[in-house]
């Protein structure tokens, strides 16, 4: 005989179970063991994002480096994109009670990815104001923001493919804009582009493998490549994103250290130049004049600076100097005056004069 068995399953989100779970596979040796491993792996991934985001935010609060702020927003975007992605039981849902808002929250996360990525690129290369920063990037972000608002006010989980495809296209446009900024940023600042490019290699390789596997299946009928990719899609993407964010953090730290080293070297060189200038000027303007004005070097003096003090001024004239000078060459005259000063100067200095 046939035994009809009715099973009632209840959870935080009823839609995540019935349409996608084959009841004949639910037993302690198949689904739940797989689900435990998936939860552990994705929970570890979320933990990495959380630690990286908090660390970047901490660096921003300490050093006020905007690069770290946008890196933390980029990490938050990935956290929201994966944490709220409306999917079936093949993903760990962090906040099941917010399932009804999962699609808009995921799109907000993707908007944060685009916004933070563009701002990170602009600051990373100290991109000069141009048409990209004045109208192209703001226009792109405005379109993205309007689309996200439309997704929030017109939630339609049934026709979610339209939103997915549109967001994917918008993200691709953002990547293209960033690539153009990367190419045009040459010469704006001495920052290695190699570190920036290397940081995105893991994610680029993952997408490249996706493209190759898809084309191999459709054109060459090689299915094992695509089957392997789709079996490990989440793992590959999560690993690539975690590695990319880690490399971005390292490249941002290297950039900050390099800029600090260049700034320190420039300040040291400026100090040496200033010392040389002061030494040269002191041959013509005694340092005591600067000290009387409360200044340390000639560059600090402005027109109109003055000080009122009681001083003694000693005037000395050489008898018959004009007649003597007319009979000497300029070199002889210069030597004569120096010989006079070499005798009179020490006497003045011994009496605290200059």
C-alpha positions as CSV (number, residue, x, y, z in Angstrom):
1,X,0.0,0.0,0.0
2,X,0.9,3.6,-0.4
3,X,1.5,5.6,2.8
4,X,0.8,9.3,2.5
5,X,2.8,11.3,5.0
6,X,2.2,15.0,5.6
7,X,5.0,17.0,7.2
8,X,4.7,20.5,8.5
9,X,7.8,22.7,8.6
10,X,7.9,26.0,10.3
11,X,10.7,28.5,10.5
12,X,11.6,32.2,10.5
13,X,10.9,32.4,6.7
14,X,8.5,29.9,5.2
15,X,9.4,30.9,1.7
16,X,13.0,29.7,2.1
17,X,12.0,26.1,2.7
18,X,9.1,24.7,0.7
19,X,9.9,25.8,-2.9
20,X,13.5,24.8,-2.8
21,X,13.9,21.9,-0.3
22,X,13.4,18.4,-1.6
23,X,11.7,16.7,1.4
24,X,13.1,13.3,0.4
25,X,16.6,14.6,1.1
26,X,15.9,15.9,4.6
27,X,17.7,13.6,7.0
28,X,20.5,13.9,9.4
29,X,23.1,12.6,6.9
30,X,22.4,14.9,4.0
31,X,20.9,18.3,4.3
32,X,21.6,19.3,7.9
33,X,25.2,18.2,7.8
34,X,25.7,20.2,4.6
35,X,23.8,23.1,6.1
36,X,26.1,23.1,9.2
37,X,29.2,23.2,7.1
38,X,27.7,26.0,5.0
39,X,26.8,28.0,8.0
40,X,30.2,27.6,9.5
41,X,31.9,28.7,6.2
42,X,29.7,31.7,5.6
43,X,29.7,32.7,9.3
44,X,33.5,32.7,9.1
45,X,33.2,34.9,5.9
46,X,30.9,37.4,7.7
47,X,33.3,37.4,10.6
48,X,36.2,38.4,8.4
49,X,34.2,41.2,6.9
50,X,33.2,42.4,10.3
51,X,36.7,42.4,11.7
52,X,38.1,44.1,8.5
53,X,35.3,46.7,8.6
54,X,35.8,47.5,12.3
55,X,39.6,47.7,11.9
56,X,39.3,50.2,9.0
57,X,36.8,52.3,10.8
58,X,39.1,52.3,13.9
59,X,42.0,53.5,11.7
60,X,39.8,56.2,10.3
61,X,38.8,57.4,13.8
62,X,42.5,57.6,14.8
63,X,44.1,59.0,11.7
64,X,41.1,60.8,10.1
65,X,42.3,59.1,6.8
66,X,39.3,59.2,4.5
67,X,40.7,56.3,2.5
68,X,40.0,54.0,5.5
69,X,36.5,55.4,5.9
70,X,35.6,54.5,2.3
71,X,37.2,51.1,2.7
72,X,35.0,50.4,5.8
73,X,32.0,51.5,3.8
74,X,33.0,49.1,0.9
75,X,33.3,46.3,3.4
76,X,29.9,47.2,4.9
77,X,28.4,47.1,1.3
78,X,29.7,43.5,0.8
79,X,28.4,42.6,4.3
80,X,24.9,43.8,3.5
81,X,24.9,42.4,0.0
82,X,25.7,38.8,1.2
83,X,23.9,39.2,4.6
84,X,20.6,40.2,3.1
85,X,20.7,38.5,-0.2
86,X,17.2,37.0,-0.8
87,X,18.0,33.4,-1.6
88,X,17.1,29.9,-0.6
89,X,18.5,27.6,2.0
90,X,21.9,27.4,0.2
91,X,22.9,30.6,2.0
92,X,23.2,31.5,5.6
93,X,20.6,34.2,6.4
94,X,22.0,36.4,9.1
95,X,18.8,38.3,9.8
96,X,15.8,36.1,8.9
97,X,13.3,38.5,10.6
98,X,14.2,41.1,7.9
99,X,13.5,38.8,5.1
100,X,10.8,41.0,3.7
101,X,13.3,43.8,3.3
102,X,16.2,41.6,2.1
103,X,16.1,42.8,-1.5
104,X,16.2,46.6,-0.8
105,X,18.8,46.1,1.9
106,X,20.9,44.1,-0.5
107,X,20.6,46.8,-3.1
108,X,21.6,49.4,-0.6
109,X,24.7,47.4,0.1
110,X,25.5,47.2,-3.6
111,X,25.0,51.0,-3.8
112,X,27.5,51.3,-1.0
113,X,29.9,49.1,-2.9
114,X,29.7,51.4,-5.9
115,X,29.9,54.6,-3.9
116,X,32.8,53.6,-1.7
117,X,34.7,52.0,-4.5
118,X,34.7,55.1,-6.6
119,X,35.5,57.4,-3.7
120,X,38.3,55.0,-2.6
121,X,39.8,55.1,-6.1
122,X,39.6,58.9,-6.4
123,X,41.3,59.4,-3.0
124,X,43.8,56.6,-3.5
125,X,45.3,58.3,-6.6
126,X,44.6,61.8,-5.4
127,X,42.6,62.3,-8.5
128,X,42.5,65.9,-9.6
129,X,39.0,67.6,-10.1
130,X,37.8,66.9,-13.6
131,X,34.7,66.0,-15.6
132,X,34.8,62.6,-13.9
133,X,34.6,63.9,-10.4
134,X,32.3,66.9,-11.2
135,X,29.5,65.3,-13.2
136,X,30.1,61.7,-14.3
137,X,30.5,60.1,-10.9
138,X,27.7,62.2,-9.2
139,X,25.4,61.4,-12.1
140,X,26.1,57.7,-12.0
141,X,25.6,57.6,-8.2
142,X,22.4,59.6,-8.6
143,X,21.0,57.1,-11.1
144,X,22.0,54.2,-8.8
145,X,20.4,55.8,-5.8
146,X,17.2,56.4,-7.6
147,X,17.1,52.8,-8.7
148,X,17.6,51.7,-5.1
149,X,14.7,53.9,-4.0
150,X,12.5,52.4,-6.6
151,X,13.4,48.9,-5.4
152,X,12.5,49.9,-1.9
153,X,9.1,51.4,-2.8
154,X,8.3,48.8,-5.4
155,X,9.4,45.6,-3.8
156,X,8.6,42.7,-6.1
157,X,10.4,39.5,-5.1
158,X,8.7,37.5,-7.8
159,X,10.2,39.7,-10.6
160,X,13.5,40.2,-8.8
161,X,15.5,39.2,-11.9
162,X,14.9,42.7,-13.3
163,X,16.5,44.2,-10.3
164,X,19.4,41.8,-10.2
165,X,20.2,42.4,-13.9
166,X,19.9,46.1,-13.5
167,X,22.2,46.3,-10.4
168,X,24.7,44.0,-12.2
169,X,24.8,46.4,-15.1
170,X,25.2,49.4,-12.8
171,X,28.0,47.8,-11.0
172,X,29.8,47.0,-14.2
173,X,29.4,50.7,-15.2
174,X,31.0,51.7,-11.9
175,X,33.9,49.3,-12.6
176,X,34.4,50.9,-16.0
177,X,34.4,54.4,-14.5
178,X,37.0,53.3,-11.9
179,X,39.2,51.8,-14.6
180,X,39.1,55.0,-16.6
181,X,40.1,56.9,-13.5
182,X,42.9,54.5,-13.0
183,X,44.2,55.0,-16.5
184,X,44.0,58.8,-16.3
185,X,45.5,59.0,-12.8
186,X,49.1,58.6,-14.1
187,X,51.4,61.3,-12.9
188,X,49.0,62.7,-10.3
189,X,50.8,61.2,-7.4
190,X,53.6,58.7,-6.9
191,X,51.5,55.8,-5.9
192,X,52.1,52.3,-7.2
193,X,49.2,51.2,-9.5
194,X,50.4,47.6,-9.3
195,X,49.3,47.2,-5.7
196,X,45.8,48.6,-6.5
197,X,45.5,46.2,-9.5
198,X,46.8,43.2,-7.6
199,X,44.1,43.7,-5.0
200,X,41.4,43.2,-7.6
201,X,43.0,40.2,-9.2
202,X,41.2,37.5,-7.1
203,X,37.8,38.9,-7.9
204,X,38.8,39.4,-11.6
205,X,40.0,35.8,-11.8
206,X,36.7,34.5,-10.3
207,X,34.6,36.4,-12.9
208,X,37.0,35.3,-15.7
209,X,36.5,31.7,-14.7
210,X,32.8,32.3,-14.7
211,X,33.0,33.7,-18.3
212,X,35.2,30.9,-19.5
213,X,33.1,28.2,-18.0
214,X,29.9,29.7,-19.4
215,X,31.3,30.0,-22.9
216,X,32.7,26.5,-22.7
217,X,29.4,25.1,-21.9
218,X,27.4,27.0,-24.5
219,X,29.9,26.9,-27.4
220,X,32.0,23.7,-26.7
221,X,29.5,21.8,-24.7
222,X,32.1,21.4,-21.9
223,X,29.8,21.1,-18.9
224,X,32.2,20.1,-16.1
225,X,33.8,23.5,-16.0
226,X,30.4,25.3,-15.4
227,X,29.2,22.6,-13.0
228,X,32.4,22.9,-11.0
229,X,32.0,26.7,-10.9
230,X,28.4,26.8,-9.9
231,X,29.0,24.2,-7.3
232,X,31.6,26.5,-5.7
233,X,30.3,29.9,-6.7
234,X,29.7,31.1,-3.2
235,X,33.0,29.8,-2.0
236,X,35.0,31.3,-4.8
237,X,33.3,34.7,-4.5
238,X,33.6,34.9,-0.8
239,X,37.2,33.9,-0.9
240,X,38.0,36.3,-3.7
241,X,36.1,39.2,-1.9
242,X,37.8,38.5,1.5
243,X,41.2,38.4,-0.2
244,X,40.5,41.5,-2.3
245,X,39.5,43.5,0.8
246,X,42.6,42.3,2.7
247,X,44.9,43.4,-0.2
248,X,43.1,46.7,-0.5
249,X,43.7,47.3,3.2
250,X,47.4,46.5,2.8
251,X,47.7,48.7,-0.3
252,X,45.9,51.6,1.5
253,X,48.3,51.2,4.5
254,X,51.3,51.1,2.1
255,X,50.0,54.2,0.4
256,X,49.5,56.1,3.7
257,X,53.0,55.1,4.9
258,X,54.5,56.1,1.6
259,X,52.8,59.5,1.7
260,X,53.9,60.0,5.3
261,X,57.5,59.1,4.4
262,X,57.4,61.6,1.4
263,X,55.9,64.3,3.6
264,X,58.6,63.7,6.3
265,X,61.3,63.8,3.7
266,X,59.9,67.0,2.2
267,X,59.7,68.7,5.6
268,X,63.3,67.6,6.4
269,X,64.5,69.0,3.1
270,X,62.6,72.2,3.7
271,X,64.2,72.5,7.1
272,X,67.6,72.1,5.6
273,X,66.9,74.6,2.9
274,X,65.6,77.1,5.6
275,X,68.7,76.6,7.6
276,X,70.9,77.3,4.6
277,X,68.8,80.4,3.8
278,X,69.1,81.6,7.4
279,X,72.9,81.0,7.4
280,X,73.2,83.0,4.2
281,X,71.0,85.9,5.4
282,X,72.7,86.0,8.8
283,X,75.8,87.2,6.9
284,X,73.9,90.4,6.0
285,X,71.1,90.6,8.6
286,X,72.4,89.7,12.2
287,X,70.3,87.2,14.1
288,X,70.0,89.7,16.9
289,X,67.7,91.8,14.8
290,X,65.4,88.8,14.3
291,X,65.5,88.0,18.0
292,X,64.6,91.6,18.8
293,X,61.5,91.1,16.7
294,X,60.7,87.8,18.4
295,X,61.4,85.8,15.2
296,X,63.5,82.8,14.5
297,X,64.2,83.2,10.8
298,X,63.8,85.8,8.1
299,X,60.8,84.0,6.5
300,X,58.7,84.8,9.6
301,X,59.1,88.6,9.2
302,X,56.2,90.5,7.5
303,X,56.1,94.0,6.3
304,X,55.5,96.4,9.2
305,X,57.0,94.1,11.9
306,X,58.7,96.2,14.5
307,X,59.8,96.3,18.2
308,X,60.5,99.3,20.5
309,X,63.7,99.0,22.5
310,X,66.4,101.1,24.1
311,X,69.6,100.6,22.2
312,X,73.1,102.1,21.8
313,X,74.3,102.8,18.3
314,X,78.0,103.2,17.7
315,X,79.1,105.1,14.5
316,X,82.7,104.8,13.4
317,X,84.3,106.6,10.5
318,X,87.8,106.0,9.0
319,X,89.8,109.1,8.7
320,X,90.6,109.9,5.0
321,X,88.6,106.8,3.8
322,X,87.4,108.4,0.6
323,X,90.9,109.4,-0.5
324,X,92.3,106.0,0.4
325,X,89.5,104.2,-1.4
326,X,90.2,106.2,-4.6
327,X,93.8,105.0,-4.6
328,X,92.9,101.2,-4.1
329,X,91.3,98.6,-6.3
330,X,87.9,97.2,-5.2
331,X,89.6,94.0,-4.0
332,X,92.1,96.1,-1.9
333,X,89.3,98.2,-0.5
334,X,87.3,95.1,0.5
335,X,90.3,93.6,2.2
336,X,91.0,96.8,4.0
337,X,87.4,97.1,5.4
338,X,87.5,93.4,6.5
339,X,90.7,94.0,8.3
340,X,89.1,96.9,10.1
341,X,86.1,94.9,11.1
342,X,88.2,91.9,12.2
343,X,89.8,94.2,14.8
344,X,86.7,96.2,15.9
345,X,84.1,93.3,15.7
346,X,85.5,91.2,18.6
347,X,85.6,94.2,20.9
348,X,81.9,94.9,20.2
349,X,81.0,91.3,20.8
350,X,82.9,91.2,24.1
351,X,80.7,94.0,25.2
352,X,77.5,92.1,24.2
353,X,77.0,94.1,21.1
354,X,76.8,93.1,17.4
